[in-house]
Amino acid sequence: MLEAVGDRRVVLTPSGVLAGVPWTLLTGFVGRPLTVAQSATAWLTRRTVPLRTARAGLVAGPRVARAEDEVTAAAKEWRDATVLTGSDATADAVCELAASVDVLHVAAHGRHSAENAMFAGVQLVDGPWFGYDIDRLRHVPDVVLLSSCEVGRSTVRSGEELIGMTTAWLHAGARCVIASPAAINDQAAYDVLVAVHQRLSAGLDPAAALAEAVPAVSAGTAPVPLVCFG
């Protein structure tokens, strides 16, 4: 298959549990722009509208070792980025921020709930921020980066429908979500996502930015199972 693809980017529309595979780590996909799309039609439709990346907002949740360092470093790649940390990173404040920016980055503890996927979410200073909270937003960013464990996972419902934090963002209108379907090392997330911001702010699209930033798996580096959804 990869021989036929050559050096072109890849768009996948996997069904069921395959949607949660960390495709960017697989041989042949490392360094290649790759998007896991809801459908080919949805991906093509999104491609017809220019991506908005003028304004960035970044959030650090509690009790994550490198969260504040990560969002502070990433914010330096943008002009006038808004950063919420410590007691400022409440659910209401994050909702307000998300509705006013083009690029949203949240570094926080994450959890996917297989029993009720809309209760998948990230931990903020005043409690969890769930998938259903996204429905409260009057506007959603074009690009969402979730520096959290597991929130790239989805639960398969009848008819192969996927439900989770990532799909909640996409259904709400986000163009792209970069998230991990598995546990992710704090330092590895820091290194890769700061590099993604460098490339996004320079005009690269999210899939290409992630492809350039994710290193090949080796014995000396922690794997980075971040995937570009959308």
Contacts in CASP RR format, 6 or more apart in sequence:
PFRMAT RR
TARGET T0000
AUTHOR 0000-0000-0000
METHOD contacts of the structure
MODEL  1
MLEAVGDRRVVLTPSGVLAGVPWTLLTGFVGRPLTVAQSATAWLTRRTVP
LRTARAGLVAGPRVARAEDEVTAAAKEWRDATVLTGSDATADAVCELAAS
VDVLHVAAHGRHSAENAMFAGVQLVDGPWFGYDIDRLRHVPDVVLLSSCE
VGRSTVRSGEELIGMTTAWLHAGARCVIASPAAINDQAAYDVLVAVHQRL
SAGLDPAAALAEAVPAVSAGTAPVPLVCFG
2 28 0 8 1.000
7 32 0 8 1.000
9 32 0 8 1.000
9 33 0 8 1.000
9 34 0 8 1.000
9 35 0 8 1.000
9 207 0 8 1.000
9 208 0 8 1.000
10 29 0 8 1.000
10 32 0 8 1.000
10 33 0 8 1.000
10 34 0 8 1.000
10 35 0 8 1.000
11 34 0 8 1.000
11 35 0 8 1.000
11 37 0 8 1.000
11 40 0 8 1.000
11 43 0 8 1.000
12 23 0 8 1.000
12 34 0 8 1.000
12 35 0 8 1.000
12 36 0 8 1.000
12 37 0 8 1.000
13 36 0 8 1.000
13 37 0 8 1.000
13 38 0 8 1.000
13 39 0 8 1.000
13 40 0 8 1.000
13 43 0 8 1.000
14 20 0 8 1.000
14 21 0 8 1.000
14 36 0 8 1.000
15 160 0 8 1.000
16 154 0 8 1.000
16 156 0 8 1.000
16 160 0 8 1.000
16 162 0 8 1.000
17 156 0 8 1.000
19 36 0 8 1.000
19 154 0 8 1.000
19 162 0 8 1.000
20 36 0 8 1.000
20 152 0 8 1.000
20 153 0 8 1.000
20 154 0 8 1.000
20 181 0 8 1.000
20 227 0 8 1.000
21 181 0 8 1.000
22 180 0 8 1.000
22 181 0 8 1.000
22 182 0 8 1.000
22 223 0 8 1.000
22 225 0 8 1.000
22 226 0 8 1.000
22 227 0 8 1.000
23 29 0 8 1.000
23 34 0 8 1.000
23 36 0 8 1.000
23 227 0 8 1.000
24 30 0 8 1.000
24 31 0 8 1.000
24 34 0 8 1.000
24 210 0 8 1.000
24 211 0 8 1.000
24 214 0 8 1.000
24 224 0 8 1.000
24 225 0 8 1.000
24 226 0 8 1.000
24 227 0 8 1.000
24 228 0 8 1.000
25 214 0 8 1.000
25 217 0 8 1.000
25 223 0 8 1.000
25 224 0 8 1.000
25 225 0 8 1.000
30 214 0 8 1.000
30 216 0 8 1.000
30 217 0 8 1.000
31 211 0 8 1.000
31 212 0 8 1.000
31 214 0 8 1.000
31 216 0 8 1.000
32 211 0 8 1.000
33 205 0 8 1.000
33 207 0 8 1.000
33 208 0 8 1.000
33 210 0 8 1.000
33 211 0 8 1.000
33 228 0 8 1.000
34 207 0 8 1.000
34 211 0 8 1.000
34 227 0 8 1.000
34 228 0 8 1.000
35 43 0 8 1.000
35 176 0 8 1.000
35 207 0 8 1.000
35 228 0 8 1.000
35 229 0 8 1.000
35 230 0 8 1.000
36 227 0 8 1.000
36 228 0 8 1.000
36 229 0 8 1.000
36 230 0 8 1.000
37 43 0 8 1.000
37 229 0 8 1.000
37 230 0 8 1.000
38 162 0 8 1.000
38 167 0 8 1.000
38 170 0 8 1.000
38 230 0 8 1.000
42 230 0 8 1.000
43 230 0 8 1.000
46 175 0 8 1.000
46 176 0 8 1.000
46 230 0 8 1.000
49 175 0 8 1.000
51 142 0 8 1.000
51 143 0 8 1.000
51 175 0 8 1.000
51 176 0 8 1.000
51 205 0 8 1.000
51 206 0 8 1.000
52 102 0 8 1.000
52 142 0 8 1.000
53 102 0 8 1.000
53 103 0 8 1.000
53 142 0 8 1.000
53 143 0 8 1.000
53 200 0 8 1.000
53 201 0 8 1.000
53 203 0 8 1.000
54 102 0 8 1.000
55 78 0 8 1.000
55 80 0 8 1.000
55 81 0 8 1.000
55 82 0 8 1.000
55 100 0 8 1.000
55 101 0 8 1.000
55 102 0 8 1.000
55 103 0 8 1.000
56 74 0 8 1.000
56 75 0 8 1.000
56 78 0 8 1.000
56 81 0 8 1.000
56 82 0 8 1.000
56 101 0 8 1.000
56 102 0 8 1.000
56 103 0 8 1.000
56 104 0 8 1.000
56 105 0 8 1.000
56 197 0 8 1.000
56 201 0 8 1.000
57 75 0 8 1.000
57 78 0 8 1.000
57 81 0 8 1.000
57 82 0 8 1.000
57 83 0 8 1.000
57 84 0 8 1.000
57 97 0 8 1.000
57 101 0 8 1.000
57 103 0 8 1.000
57 104 0 8 1.000
57 105 0 8 1.000
58 71 0 8 1.000
58 72 0 8 1.000
58 74 0 8 1.000
58 75 0 8 1.000
58 81 0 8 1.000
58 82 0 8 1.000
58 83 0 8 1.000
58 84 0 8 1.000
58 104 0 8 1.000
58 105 0 8 1.000
58 106 0 8 1.000
58 107 0 8 1.000
59 71 0 8 1.000
59 83 0 8 1.000
59 84 0 8 1.000
59 85 0 8 1.000
59 89 0 8 1.000
59 94 0 8 1.000
59 97 0 8 1.000
59 104 0 8 1.000
59 105 0 8 1.000
59 106 0 8 1.000
59 107 0 8 1.000
59 108 0 8 1.000
59 124 0 8 1.000
60 67 0 8 1.000
60 68 0 8 1.000
60 70 0 8 1.000
60 71 0 8 1.000
60 83 0 8 1.000
60 84 0 8 1.000
60 85 0 8 1.000
60 86 0 8 1.000
60 89 0 8 1.000
60 107 0 8 1.000
60 108 0 8 1.000
61 67 0 8 1.000
61 85 0 8 1.000
61 86 0 8 1.000
61 89 0 8 1.000
61 106 0 8 1.000
61 107 0 8 1.000
61 108 0 8 1.000
61 109 0 8 1.000
61 122 0 8 1.000
61 123 0 8 1.000
61 124 0 8 1.000
61 125 0 8 1.000
62 86 0 8 1.000
62 89 0 8 1.000
62 108 0 8 1.000
62 109 0 8 1.000
62 123 0 8 1.000
62 124 0 8 1.000
62 125 0 8 1.000
63 109 0 8 1.000
63 123 0 8 1.000
64 107 0 8 1.000
64 108 0 8 1.000
64 109 0 8 1.000
64 186 0 8 1.000
65 186 0 8 1.000
66 107 0 8 1.000
66 186 0 8 1.000
66 187 0 8 1.000
66 189 0 8 1.000
66 190 0 8 1.000
67 85 0 8 1.000
67 107 0 8 1.000
67 108 0 8 1.000
67 147 0 8 1.000
67 186 0 8 1.000
68 85 0 8 1.000
68 86 0 8 1.000
69 190 0 8 1.000
70 107 0 8 1.000
70 147 0 8 1.000
70 189 0 8 1.000
70 190 0 8 1.000
70 193 0 8 1.000
70 194 0 8 1.000
71 83 0 8 1.000
71 85 0 8 1.000
71 105 0 8 1.000
71 107 0 8 1.000
72 83 0 8 1.000
72 85 0 8 1.000
73 190 0 8 1.000
73 194 0 8 1.000
74 81 0 8 1.000
74 105 0 8 1.000
74 193 0 8 1.000
74 194 0 8 1.000
74 197 0 8 1.000
75 81 0 8 1.000
75 83 0 8 1.000
77 194 0 8 1.000
77 197 0 8 1.000
77 198 0 8 1.000
77 200 0 8 1.000
77 201 0 8 1.000
78 103 0 8 1.000
78 197 0 8 1.000
78 201 0 8 1.000
82 97 0 8 1.000
82 100 0 8 1.000
82 101 0 8 1.000
84 93 0 8 1.000
84 94 0 8 1.000
84 97 0 8 1.000
86 125 0 8 1.000
87 125 0 8 1.000
88 125 0 8 1.000
89 108 0 8 1.000
89 124 0 8 1.000
89 125 0 8 1.000
90 124 0 8 1.000
90 125 0 8 1.000
90 126 0 8 1.000
91 124 0 8 1.000
91 126 0 8 1.000
91 127 0 8 1.000
91 129 0 8 1.000
91 133 0 8 1.000
94 106 0 8 1.000
94 124 0 8 1.000
94 129 0 8 1.000
95 133 0 8 1.000
95 136 0 8 1.000
95 137 0 8 1.000
97 104 0 8 1.000
98 104 0 8 1.000
98 137 0 8 1.000
98 139 0 8 1.000
98 140 0 8 1.000
98 141 0 8 1.000
99 137 0 8 1.000
99 138 0 8 1.000
99 139 0 8 1.000
99 140 0 8 1.000
100 139 0 8 1.000
101 141 0 8 1.000
102 141 0 8 1.000
102 142 0 8 1.000
102 143 0 8 1.000
103 141 0 8 1.000
103 142 0 8 1.000
103 143 0 8 1.000
103 144 0 8 1.000
103 145 0 8 1.000
103 200 0 8 1.000
104 141 0 8 1.000
104 143 0 8 1.000
104 144 0 8 1.000
104 145 0 8 1.000
105 144 0 8 1.000
105 145 0 8 1.000
105 147 0 8 1.000
105 193 0 8 1.000
105 197 0 8 1.000
106 122 0 8 1.000
106 129 0 8 1.000
106 144 0 8 1.000
106 145 0 8 1.000
106 146 0 8 1.000
106 147 0 8 1.000
106 148 0 8 1.000
107 147 0 8 1.000
107 148 0 8 1.000
107 189 0 8 1.000
107 193 0 8 1.000
108 122 0 8 1.000
108 123 0 8 1.000
108 124 0 8 1.000
108 129 0 8 1.000
108 147 0 8 1.000
108 148 0 8 1.000
109 122 0 8 1.000
109 123 0 8 1.000
109 148 0 8 1.000
109 149 0 8 1.000
110 120 0 8 1.000
110 121 0 8 1.000
110 122 0 8 1.000
110 123 0 8 1.000
110 146 0 8 1.000
110 148 0 8 1.000
110 149 0 8 1.000
110 150 0 8 1.000
110 151 0 8 1.000
111 120 0 8 1.000
111 121 0 8 1.000
111 122 0 8 1.000
111 123 0 8 1.000
111 128 0 8 1.000
111 149 0 8 1.000
111 150 0 8 1.000
111 151 0 8 1.000
112 120 0 8 1.000
112 121 0 8 1.000
112 150 0 8 1.000
112 151 0 8 1.000
112 152 0 8 1.000
112 153 0 8 1.000
112 154 0 8 1.000
112 155 0 8 1.000
112 164 0 8 1.000
112 165 0 8 1.000
113 119 0 8 1.000
113 120 0 8 1.000
113 121 0 8 1.000
114 155 0 8 1.000
117 154 0 8 1.000
117 155 0 8 1.000
117 163 0 8 1.000
117 164 0 8 1.000
118 130 0 8 1.000
118 131 0 8 1.000
118 132 0 8 1.000
118 163 0 8 1.000
118 164 0 8 1.000
118 168 0 8 1.000
119 128 0 8 1.000
119 130 0 8 1.000
119 131 0 8 1.000
119 132 0 8 1.000
120 130 0 8 1.000
120 131 0 8 1.000
120 150 0 8 1.000
120 151 0 8 1.000
120 153 0 8 1.000
120 164 0 8 1.000
120 165 0 8 1.000
120 168 0 8 1.000
121 128 0 8 1.000
121 129 0 8 1.000
121 130 0 8 1.000
121 131 0 8 1.000
121 148 0 8 1.000
121 151 0 8 1.000
121 165 0 8 1.000
122 128 0 8 1.000
122 129 0 8 1.000
122 146 0 8 1.000
122 148 0 8 1.000
122 151 0 8 1.000
122 165 0 8 1.000
123 129 0 8 1.000
130 165 0 8 1.000
131 164 0 8 1.000
131 165 0 8 1.000
131 168 0 8 1.000
132 168 0 8 1.000
134 140 0 8 1.000
134 168 0 8 1.000
134 169 0 8 1.000
134 172 0 8 1.000
135 168 0 8 1.000
135 172 0 8 1.000
137 172 0 8 1.000
140 169 0 8 1.000
140 172 0 8 1.000
140 173 0 8 1.000
140 174 0 8 1.000
141 174 0 8 1.000
142 174 0 8 1.000
142 175 0 8 1.000
142 176 0 8 1.000
143 174 0 8 1.000
143 175 0 8 1.000
143 176 0 8 1.000
143 177 0 8 1.000
143 178 0 8 1.000
143 200 0 8 1.000
143 206 0 8 1.000
144 169 0 8 1.000
144 174 0 8 1.000
144 176 0 8 1.000
144 177 0 8 1.000
144 178 0 8 1.000
144 179 0 8 1.000
145 177 0 8 1.000
145 178 0 8 1.000
145 179 0 8 1.000
145 193 0 8 1.000
145 196 0 8 1.000
145 197 0 8 1.000
146 152 0 8 1.000
146 165 0 8 1.000
146 166 0 8 1.000
146 177 0 8 1.000
146 178 0 8 1.000
146 179 0 8 1.000
146 180 0 8 1.000
147 184 0 8 1.000
147 189 0 8 1.000
147 193 0 8 1.000
148 179 0 8 1.000
148 180 0 8 1.000
148 184 0 8 1.000
149 180 0 8 1.000
149 182 0 8 1.000
149 183 0 8 1.000
149 184 0 8 1.000
150 180 0 8 1.000
150 181 0 8 1.000
150 182 0 8 1.000
150 183 0 8 1.000
151 164 0 8 1.000
151 165 0 8 1.000
151 166 0 8 1.000
151 179 0 8 1.000
151 180 0 8 1.000
152 164 0 8 1.000
152 165 0 8 1.000
152 166 0 8 1.000
152 177 0 8 1.000
152 179 0 8 1.000
152 180 0 8 1.000
152 181 0 8 1.000
152 227 0 8 1.000
152 229 0 8 1.000
153 164 0 8 1.000
153 166 0 8 1.000
153 181 0 8 1.000
153 182 0 8 1.000
154 162 0 8 1.000
154 163 0 8 1.000
154 164 0 8 1.000
154 166 0 8 1.000
154 167 0 8 1.000
155 162 0 8 1.000
155 163 0 8 1.000
155 164 0 8 1.000
156 162 0 8 1.000
157 163 0 8 1.000
165 179 0 8 1.000
166 177 0 8 1.000
166 179 0 8 1.000
166 229 0 8 1.000
167 229 0 8 1.000
169 177 0 8 1.000
170 177 0 8 1.000
170 229 0 8 1.000
170 230 0 8 1.000
174 230 0 8 1.000
175 230 0 8 1.000
176 206 0 8 1.000
176 207 0 8 1.000
176 228 0 8 1.000
176 229 0 8 1.000
176 230 0 8 1.000
177 228 0 8 1.000
177 229 0 8 1.000
177 230 0 8 1.000
178 193 0 8 1.000
178 196 0 8 1.000
178 206 0 8 1.000
178 210 0 8 1.000
178 226 0 8 1.000
178 227 0 8 1.000
178 228 0 8 1.000
178 229 0 8 1.000
179 226 0 8 1.000
179 227 0 8 1.000
179 229 0 8 1.000
180 189 0 8 1.000
180 224 0 8 1.000
180 225 0 8 1.000
180 226 0 8 1.000
180 227 0 8 1.000
181 225 0 8 1.000
181 227 0 8 1.000
182 225 0 8 1.000
184 224 0 8 1.000
184 225 0 8 1.000
184 226 0 8 1.000
185 222 0 8 1.000
185 223 0 8 1.000
185 224 0 8 1.000
187 222 0 8 1.000
188 221 0 8 1.000
188 222 0 8 1.000
188 223 0 8 1.000
188 224 0 8 1.000
189 224 0 8 1.000
189 226 0 8 1.000
192 210 0 8 1.000
192 213 0 8 1.000
192 214 0 8 1.000
192 215 0 8 1.000
192 224 0 8 1.000
192 226 0 8 1.000
193 213 0 8 1.000
193 226 0 8 1.000
195 209 0 8 1.000
195 212 0 8 1.000
195 213 0 8 1.000
196 206 0 8 1.000
196 209 0 8 1.000
196 210 0 8 1.000
196 213 0 8 1.000
199 208 0 8 1.000
199 209 0 8 1.000
199 212 0 8 1.000
199 213 0 8 1.000
200 206 0 8 1.000
200 209 0 8 1.000
204 212 0 8 1.000
206 228 0 8 1.000
207 228 0 8 1.000
210 226 0 8 1.000
210 227 0 8 1.000
210 228 0 8 1.000
214 224 0 8 1.000
214 226 0 8 1.000
215 221 0 8 1.000
215 224 0 8 1.000
217 223 0 8 1.000
END
